[in-house]
Amino acid sequence: MGNIQSFCRKLTTHRVFEIAIVVVILINSLLIGVETYATNPTIAFIQKFILGIFTLEILMRYVASECNKEFFSSGWNVFDLSLVLIGYIPEAWLANASIAMALRVLRVFRVLRLLRTSREIKLIISVLAKSVSSLFYNLVFYCIFLYLFAIIGVTLFKLPNPEHLQGDALARYELYIENAPHAPGNAADPYGSLDESMFTLFRVMTGDDWSDVRYNLITASNYHVVQISPTVITFYHVLWFIISAFLLLNLVVGAILNNYQEVMNSIKKEE
């Protein structure tokens, strides 16, 4: 058993073996893309053969491990093992069409095995994994401001319901809709509800034509559809853009860079 374990350890850590597995993963990834256009028995046979190679690889990695704890303590081994096991589930067993579709989607995740083929990519994954905690608190911080500004947006900029308007107020609303329609035409009132307001603020953060939202609101203000001055409208949107696109995103970048430096220092100490 010791000789087999030693042989498997040497083979799985050999550069040629790693390159061969990378080539197989690349072929598998390309065929997954080809199968979105068409499939045939040849492609299906190659995919089954590749699944057999992956199975042999994971078995060799298991044998090369000192114990079960060593093997399963590696997230990459668990990830690879899960993908291999999913590949052996026959779709004929899944009577539910939605479950079968979910299974096919999970099999597509074999493309992610490319992430373990490079030391640099593994480093990036390690940094992102280490950053989860700090990114979570950044997300909480972001959501607090998002919720606050969304409530302010609904309070200040929500357009009136045309069904409740009459006379001159309805005429002004119709004139506003004619001159400043939502973009696209099927879009809802950007600040008509709390959830839509939060999505609008996310849109502002990405820079997706957020100035159009401001211009439309200024037009609504000029027609007295909303009782807010253009100055307040401009200040609100510029302030949110500064907070979200510059301050909050820079906090995320700073957290990742800090963890990147910590991981690099840790690797240097190990070396």
C-alpha positions as CSV (number, residue, x, y, z in Angstrom):
1,M,0.0,0.0,0.0
2,G,2.9,2.3,0.8
3,N,4.4,1.8,-2.6
4,I,1.1,2.6,-4.3
5,Q,0.6,5.7,-2.2
6,S,4.1,6.9,-3.0
7,F,3.6,6.2,-6.7
8,C,0.3,8.1,-6.8
9,R,1.8,11.0,-4.9
10,K,4.8,11.3,-7.3
11,L,2.5,11.0,-10.3
12,T,-0.2,13.5,-9.2
13,T,2.5,16.1,-8.4
14,H,4.5,15.6,-11.5
15,R,4.5,18.5,-14.0
16,V,3.6,16.3,-17.0
17,F,0.6,14.8,-15.2
18,E,-0.6,18.3,-14.3
19,I,-0.2,19.5,-17.8
20,A,-2.1,16.4,-19.2
21,I,-5.0,17.1,-16.8
22,V,-5.1,20.7,-17.9
23,V,-5.3,19.6,-21.5
24,V,-8.2,17.2,-20.7
25,I,-10.0,20.0,-18.8
26,L,-9.6,22.3,-21.8
27,I,-11.0,19.7,-24.1
28,N,-13.9,19.1,-21.7
29,S,-14.6,22.8,-21.5
30,L,-14.6,23.2,-25.3
31,L,-16.9,20.3,-25.7
32,I,-19.3,21.7,-23.1
33,G,-19.5,24.8,-25.3
34,V,-20.0,22.7,-28.5
35,E,-22.9,20.8,-26.8
36,T,-24.8,24.1,-26.5
37,Y,-25.0,24.0,-30.4
38,A,-25.4,20.3,-31.1
39,T,-24.4,16.9,-29.8
40,N,-23.8,13.5,-31.3
41,P,-22.7,10.1,-30.1
42,T,-19.0,10.9,-30.7
43,I,-19.1,13.9,-28.4
44,A,-21.0,12.0,-25.8
45,F,-18.4,9.1,-25.9
46,I,-15.5,11.6,-25.5
47,Q,-17.3,13.2,-22.6
48,K,-17.7,9.9,-20.9
49,F,-14.1,9.0,-21.5
50,I,-13.0,12.4,-20.0
51,L,-15.3,11.6,-17.0
52,G,-13.4,8.4,-16.6
53,I,-10.1,10.3,-16.6
54,F,-11.3,12.7,-14.0
55,T,-12.5,9.7,-11.9
56,L,-9.1,8.1,-12.1
57,E,-7.4,11.4,-11.2
58,I,-9.5,11.9,-8.1
59,L,-8.9,8.3,-7.0
60,M,-5.2,8.7,-7.4
61,R,-5.3,12.0,-5.4
62,Y,-7.2,10.1,-2.7
63,V,-4.7,7.3,-2.6
64,A,-1.8,9.8,-2.5
65,S,-3.3,11.4,0.7
66,E,-2.0,10.4,4.1
67,C,-5.6,10.1,5.4
68,N,-9.2,11.0,4.8
69,K,-8.8,14.2,6.7
70,E,-6.0,15.4,4.5
71,F,-7.9,14.6,1.4
72,F,-11.2,16.2,2.4
73,S,-9.6,19.2,4.1
74,S,-8.7,20.4,0.6
75,G,-11.6,22.4,-0.9
76,W,-10.3,21.7,-4.4
77,N,-10.5,17.9,-3.8
78,V,-14.1,18.2,-2.5
79,F,-15.0,20.4,-5.4
80,D,-13.5,18.0,-7.9
81,L,-15.1,15.0,-6.2
82,S,-18.5,16.6,-6.3
83,L,-18.3,17.3,-10.0
84,V,-17.2,13.8,-10.8
85,L,-20.1,12.3,-8.7
86,I,-22.6,14.6,-10.4
87,G,-21.3,13.3,-13.8
88,Y,-22.4,9.8,-12.9
89,I,-26.0,10.7,-12.2
90,P,-28.1,9.4,-15.2
91,E,-30.5,12.0,-16.5
92,A,-33.0,9.2,-17.0
93,W,-33.3,8.9,-13.3
94,L,-34.6,12.4,-13.0
95,A,-38.3,12.5,-14.0
96,N,-38.6,16.2,-13.1
97,A,-37.5,18.3,-16.1
98,S,-36.4,21.2,-13.9
99,I,-34.1,18.9,-11.8
100,A,-32.6,17.4,-15.0
101,M,-31.9,20.9,-16.2
102,A,-30.3,21.8,-12.9
103,L,-28.1,18.7,-13.2
104,R,-26.9,19.7,-16.6
105,V,-26.1,23.2,-15.3
106,L,-24.1,21.7,-12.5
107,R,-22.1,19.6,-14.9
108,V,-21.2,22.8,-16.8
109,F,-19.3,23.8,-13.6
110,R,-16.6,21.4,-14.6
111,V,-15.2,24.4,-16.6
112,L,-14.3,25.9,-13.2
113,R,-11.7,23.2,-12.8
114,L,-9.5,25.5,-14.9
115,L,-9.2,27.6,-11.8
116,R,-6.8,25.1,-10.2
117,T,-4.5,24.8,-13.2
118,S,-2.4,27.9,-12.3
119,R,-0.6,28.9,-9.1
120,E,-1.5,32.6,-9.8
121,I,-5.2,31.7,-10.2
122,K,-5.1,29.7,-6.9
123,L,-3.6,32.8,-5.2
124,I,-6.5,34.9,-6.4
125,I,-9.0,32.4,-5.2
126,S,-7.2,32.3,-1.8
127,V,-7.3,36.1,-1.6
128,L,-11.0,36.2,-2.4
129,A,-11.8,33.5,0.1
130,K,-9.8,35.3,2.8
131,S,-11.7,38.5,1.8
132,V,-15.2,37.0,2.4
133,S,-15.4,38.3,6.0
134,S,-14.3,41.8,5.3
135,L,-16.4,42.0,2.1
136,F,-19.4,40.9,4.1
137,Y,-19.1,43.9,6.4
138,N,-18.5,46.1,3.3
139,L,-21.7,44.7,1.9
140,V,-23.6,45.4,5.1
141,F,-22.3,49.0,5.1
142,Y,-23.4,49.3,1.5
143,C,-26.8,47.9,2.1
144,I,-27.4,50.4,5.0
145,F,-26.7,53.4,2.7
146,L,-28.6,51.8,-0.1
147,Y,-31.7,51.3,2.1
148,L,-31.4,54.9,3.5
149,F,-31.1,56.5,0.1
150,A,-33.9,54.3,-1.4
151,I,-36.3,55.4,1.3
152,I,-35.3,59.1,0.7
153,G,-35.8,58.5,-3.1
154,V,-39.3,57.1,-2.7
155,T,-40.2,59.9,-0.3
156,L,-39.0,62.7,-2.5
157,F,-39.2,61.5,-6.1
158,K,-42.1,59.0,-6.3
159,L,-44.4,60.1,-9.2
160,P,-48.1,60.4,-8.5
161,N,-50.6,57.7,-9.5
162,P,-52.3,59.0,-12.7
163,E,-55.5,57.3,-11.6
164,H,-55.7,59.6,-8.7
165,L,-55.1,62.8,-10.7
166,Q,-57.7,65.1,-12.2
167,G,-57.8,68.3,-14.2
168,D,-54.7,70.4,-14.4
169,A,-52.6,67.9,-12.4
170,L,-53.4,65.1,-14.8
171,A,-52.7,67.3,-17.8
172,R,-49.2,68.2,-16.3
173,Y,-48.5,64.5,-15.7
174,E,-49.4,63.5,-19.2
175,L,-47.3,66.3,-20.6
176,Y,-44.4,65.1,-18.5
177,I,-44.8,61.5,-19.7
178,E,-44.9,62.8,-23.3
179,N,-41.7,64.8,-23.0
180,A,-39.7,62.6,-20.6
181,P,-40.9,58.9,-20.9
182,H,-39.2,56.2,-19.0
183,A,-36.4,54.5,-20.7
184,P,-37.1,51.8,-21.8
185,G,-40.7,52.2,-22.5
186,N,-41.8,49.4,-20.2
187,A,-39.7,50.6,-17.2
188,A,-41.5,51.4,-14.0
189,D,-41.3,54.6,-12.0
190,P,-37.6,54.7,-10.9
191,Y,-38.6,55.6,-7.4
192,G,-42.2,54.2,-7.4
193,S,-41.5,51.6,-4.7
194,L,-38.7,50.7,-2.3
195,D,-37.4,47.8,-4.3
196,E,-37.5,49.7,-7.6
197,S,-35.7,52.6,-5.9
198,M,-33.0,50.3,-4.7
199,F,-32.5,49.0,-8.2
200,T,-32.4,52.5,-9.6
201,L,-29.6,53.4,-7.1
202,F,-27.7,50.2,-8.1
203,R,-28.1,51.4,-11.7
204,V,-26.7,54.8,-10.7
205,M,-23.8,53.1,-9.0
206,T,-22.9,51.2,-12.3
207,G,-23.2,54.5,-14.3
208,D,-25.9,53.0,-16.6
209,D,-27.5,56.2,-18.0
210,W,-28.2,57.4,-14.5
211,S,-28.1,61.0,-15.7
212,D,-31.3,60.3,-17.6
213,V,-33.0,59.6,-14.3
214,R,-31.9,63.0,-13.1
215,Y,-33.0,64.8,-16.3
216,N,-36.5,63.1,-16.2
217,L,-36.9,64.1,-12.5
218,I,-35.9,67.7,-13.3
219,T,-38.5,67.7,-16.1
220,A,-41.0,66.4,-13.6
221,S,-40.0,69.2,-11.3
222,N,-40.4,71.8,-14.0
223,Y,-43.9,70.6,-14.7
224,H,-44.7,70.5,-11.0
225,V,-45.3,66.7,-11.1
226,V,-43.0,66.3,-8.1
227,Q,-42.5,69.2,-5.6
228,I,-38.7,69.0,-5.4
229,S,-36.3,71.5,-6.7
230,P,-33.8,70.6,-9.4
231,T,-30.9,71.4,-7.0
232,V,-32.1,68.8,-4.5
233,I,-32.5,66.3,-7.3
234,T,-29.0,66.9,-8.6
235,F,-27.4,66.9,-5.1
236,Y,-29.1,63.6,-4.2
237,H,-27.9,61.7,-7.3
238,V,-24.4,63.2,-7.3
239,L,-24.0,62.4,-3.6
240,W,-25.1,58.8,-4.0
241,F,-22.8,58.3,-7.0
242,I,-19.8,59.7,-5.0
243,I,-20.6,57.4,-2.0
244,S,-21.3,54.2,-4.0
245,A,-19.0,54.4,-7.0
246,F,-16.0,55.9,-5.2
247,L,-16.1,55.4,-1.5
248,L,-17.8,52.0,-1.1
249,L,-16.1,50.4,-4.1
250,N,-12.7,51.7,-3.0
251,L,-13.3,50.1,0.4
252,V,-13.8,46.8,-1.4
253,V,-10.7,47.2,-3.4
254,G,-8.7,48.2,-0.3
255,A,-9.9,45.1,1.6
256,I,-8.9,42.8,-1.3
257,L,-5.5,44.4,-1.7
258,N,-4.9,44.1,2.1
259,N,-5.7,40.4,2.1
260,Y,-3.6,39.9,-1.1
261,Q,-0.6,41.3,0.8
262,E,-1.3,39.1,3.8
263,V,-1.5,36.0,1.6
264,M,1.7,36.9,-0.2
265,N,3.5,37.4,3.1
266,S,2.2,34.0,4.3
267,I,3.5,32.3,1.2
268,K,6.9,34.0,1.5
269,K,7.1,32.7,5.1
270,E,6.2,29.2,4.1
271,E,8.8,29.3,1.3
